[in-house]
């Protein structure tokens, strides 16, 4: 996934995806809702994007490049 980096509060960089494909259902093209409750113990923060009709479409790890 590619990101644009913006200046955040107090100089902390904020990364924003360049595309919304990560939150679009591959089957129906609908917008998926974020669900931060789906995670694996010891694997850090992950956010699932879930289609109401077709289930989980993607998992995003906002700190993946820090590990």
Helices and strands as residue ranges (DSSP letters): E 3-7, G 9-11, E 13-17, G 21-23, E 33-35, E 47-51, E 55-60, G 64-66
